[in-house]
Amino acid sequence: MMKKPASVKGLEEFGRVRLSNNFFMREFLYSEIANFHAMPNIPDNPELAIRAGTKLCEELLEPLQDRFGRLAVRSAYRSPLVNGYGNEHGYNCASNEANRAGHIWDQLDANGKMGATTSVVIPWFADQYERGADWRALAWWIHDHLPYSDMEFFPKRAAFNISWHEDPKRQVYGFANPRGFLTRKGMENWEGSHAAEYAWFGTDKY
């Protein structure tokens, strides 16, 4: 079993782990909370973090980057220490219980399922959003094409949380206007194609 990194050298080696063709573990470990408050943001169970992160990257982030161009990772893995601190001090972090198999990649959820969440910005789409594009176009494209579990869209630069999970919910919530659930199981719009919503994307890669 891989041990938790306990030195700079060990953390360097862990950061070199390649999760997919274009993504390495190091870029998912940065945290403003950890940086500012001098906390280590290191998984207790690095093997589980790698397995969950690999699924996130291979099944969601790689197809997104292939279609829309470079992704900017905003927030990803959080250790229980960092996430718990963020929750207690008003940094918009859900509780540790809610974030297991979410931002806390190295813990299973209450049902024993694995998952991982990251927050990203797609620079190409951020530019379209600033010009008046609707965040829902991107949400529907992902809903129709990728095996995500949860997405949450935010007002700044159309940043969004996207989650991979062993038992996907396939639901989308907007904190950007219009606020509320765009879709989830049981809603009439959950099934079928939504291609008309993103027809303006065309077929080009960006």
C-alpha positions as MATLAB code, in Angstrom:
seq = 'MMKKPASVKGLEEFGRVRLSNNFFMREFLYSEIANFHAMPNIPDNPELAIRAGTKLCEELLEPLQDRFGRLAVRSAYRSPLVNGYGNEHGYNCASNEANRAGHIWDQLDANGKMGATTSVVIPWFADQYERGADWRALAWWIHDHLPYSDMEFFPKRAAFNISWHEDPKRQVYGFANPRGFLTRKGMENWEGSHAAEYAWFGTDKY';
ca = [
       0.000    0.000    0.000;
       1.299    3.443   -0.887;
       2.128    5.500    2.192;
       1.076    9.100    2.764;
       3.928   11.369    1.618;
       5.903   12.418    4.681;
       8.661   14.526    3.106;
       9.172   17.069    0.344;
      10.734   14.341   -1.810;
       7.786   12.048   -1.167;
       5.300   14.790   -2.054;
       7.274   15.595   -5.209;
       7.046   11.958   -6.274;
       3.336   11.841   -5.500;
       2.777   14.999   -7.526;
       4.432   13.324  -10.523;
       1.774   10.607  -10.652;
       0.108   10.794  -14.060;
      -3.656   10.491  -13.770;
      -4.336   10.629  -17.518;
      -2.718   11.743  -20.748;
      -2.687   15.456  -19.853;
      -3.167   15.604  -16.085;
      -0.824   14.966  -13.159;
      -1.661   14.799   -9.465;
       0.306   17.932   -8.575;
      -2.121   20.355  -10.221;
      -5.015   19.003   -8.134;
      -3.320   19.534   -4.754;
      -3.192   23.330   -4.710;
      -5.576   25.001   -2.261;
      -5.838   28.676   -1.343;
      -7.069   27.645    2.110;
      -4.088   25.352    2.642;
      -1.673   27.913    1.203;
      -2.879   30.882    3.233;
      -3.309   28.995    6.508;
      -0.142   26.877    6.107;
      -1.887   23.490    6.118;
      -0.705   20.358    4.324;
      -3.160   19.269    1.640;
      -2.004   15.662    1.325;
      -4.163   12.518    1.031;
      -4.106   10.036    3.912;
      -4.907    7.311    1.377;
      -2.941    8.237   -1.764;
      -3.876    5.050   -3.623;
      -7.595    5.801   -3.342;
      -6.993    9.415   -4.345;
      -5.126    8.210   -7.437;
      -7.865    5.753   -8.412;
     -10.637    8.319   -8.021;
      -8.626   11.086   -9.664;
      -7.778    8.853  -12.598;
     -11.471    8.203  -13.235;
     -12.231   11.930  -13.012;
      -9.480   12.798  -15.466;
      -9.908    9.976  -17.961;
     -13.702   10.001  -18.172;
     -14.480   13.709  -17.729;
     -11.548   16.112  -17.955;
      -9.767   14.592  -20.932;
     -12.907   14.582  -23.127;
     -13.687   18.161  -22.053;
     -10.187   19.373  -22.866;
     -10.184   17.497  -26.156;
     -13.413   19.215  -27.183;
     -13.055   22.723  -25.758;
      -9.339   23.307  -25.270;
      -7.286   23.773  -22.136;
      -8.976   23.480  -18.739;
      -7.950   25.642  -15.784;
      -8.236   23.741  -12.503;
      -9.579   26.022   -9.770;
     -10.107   23.698   -6.801;
      -9.843   19.946   -6.569;
      -8.579   17.617   -3.844;
      -8.996   18.757   -0.242;
      -7.701   16.835    2.731;
     -10.195   16.353    5.587;
      -8.115   18.866    7.588;
      -8.330   21.540    4.885;
     -11.953   20.885    3.978;
     -13.039   20.818    7.613;
     -11.289   24.114    8.260;
     -12.916   25.615    5.187;
     -16.337   24.456    6.315;
     -15.903   25.829    9.831;
     -14.556   29.216    8.691;
     -16.969   30.180    5.922;
     -14.884   29.272    2.872;
     -17.782   27.711    0.956;
     -16.761   24.127    1.700;
     -19.409   21.531    2.445;
     -18.936   19.358    5.531;
     -16.420   16.537    5.482;
     -19.286   14.034    5.528;
     -20.847   15.633    2.442;
     -17.486   15.921    0.654;
     -16.340   12.313    1.033;
     -15.955   10.954   -2.498;
     -16.308   14.574   -3.592;
     -13.506   17.054   -2.926;
     -12.112   14.517   -0.434;
     -10.950   11.990   -3.009;
      -9.284    9.623   -0.551;
     -12.397    8.732    1.446;
     -15.386    6.645    0.363;
     -18.855    8.040    0.892;
     -21.396    6.712    3.405;
     -22.378    3.989    0.918;
     -18.803    2.839    0.382;
     -18.562    4.418   -3.070;
     -15.586    6.164   -4.647;
     -15.677    9.588   -6.262;
     -13.785   12.792   -7.007;
     -14.705   16.431   -7.679;
     -12.859   19.341   -9.208;
     -13.775   22.924  -10.031;
     -12.663   24.080  -13.474;
     -12.904   26.964  -15.913;
     -12.866   26.436  -19.660;
     -11.172   29.602  -20.987;
     -12.865   29.373  -24.381;
     -16.299   29.088  -22.815;
     -15.510   31.750  -20.197;
     -14.983   34.189  -23.076;
     -18.323   33.225  -24.622;
     -20.020   33.585  -21.234;
     -18.596   37.101  -20.806;
     -20.144   37.963  -24.181;
     -23.556   36.775  -23.018;
     -23.588   33.009  -23.639;
     -25.784   30.926  -21.342;
     -23.975   28.567  -18.942;
     -26.708   26.020  -19.578;
     -25.389   25.358  -23.085;
     -22.196   23.865  -21.660;
     -24.112   22.025  -18.949;
     -26.343   20.353  -21.523;
     -23.387   19.380  -23.713;
     -21.733   17.642  -20.777;
     -25.027   16.037  -19.728;
     -25.476   14.596  -23.217;
     -21.893   13.430  -23.761;
     -20.089   12.560  -20.508;
     -20.656   10.208  -17.522;
     -20.608   12.917  -14.844;
     -22.344   12.626  -11.473;
     -22.894   16.224  -10.291;
     -22.263   19.669  -11.725;
     -22.621   23.075  -10.099;
     -22.189   26.241  -12.172;
     -21.031   29.549  -10.685;
     -21.389   33.160  -11.891;
     -17.667   34.003  -12.187;
     -16.258   32.936  -15.573;
     -18.832   30.110  -15.737;
     -16.617   28.063  -13.412;
     -18.185   24.771  -12.429;
     -17.734   21.818  -10.146;
     -17.804   18.503  -11.954;
     -17.825   15.139  -10.200;
     -17.134   11.564  -11.172;
     -18.752    8.952   -8.912;
     -19.242    5.183   -8.925;
     -22.987    5.730   -8.492;
     -23.652    8.882  -10.560;
     -26.637   11.108   -9.760;
     -26.446   13.027  -13.049;
     -27.802   16.293  -11.731;
     -26.955   19.924  -12.516;
     -27.445   22.937  -10.247;
     -26.884   26.571  -11.113;
     -25.670   29.236   -8.708;
     -25.473   31.398  -11.822;
     -28.772   32.730  -13.164;
     -31.204   31.112  -13.553;
     -30.496   29.657  -10.132;
     -31.719   26.202   -9.194;
     -31.696   22.692  -10.617;
     -31.285   22.589  -14.363;
     -31.934   18.869  -14.369;
     -31.956   15.829  -12.132;
     -33.560   12.413  -12.165;
     -37.333   12.745  -12.206;
     -37.413   16.021  -14.129;
     -38.970   15.882  -17.602;
     -35.826   17.286  -19.221;
     -33.459   14.684  -17.730;
     -33.609   12.269  -20.671;
     -33.248   12.712  -24.405;
     -31.038   14.957  -26.509;
     -30.536   18.641  -25.732;
     -28.492   19.359  -28.855;
     -30.521   22.430  -29.751;
     -29.229   24.127  -26.581;
     -25.605   23.988  -27.750;
     -25.965   23.859  -31.527;
     -23.898   27.054  -31.768;
     -20.827   25.193  -30.527;
     -20.419   23.778  -34.029;
     -17.993   20.907  -34.634;
     -14.666   22.718  -34.239;
     -12.266   22.002  -31.396;
     -11.286   25.136  -29.504;
];
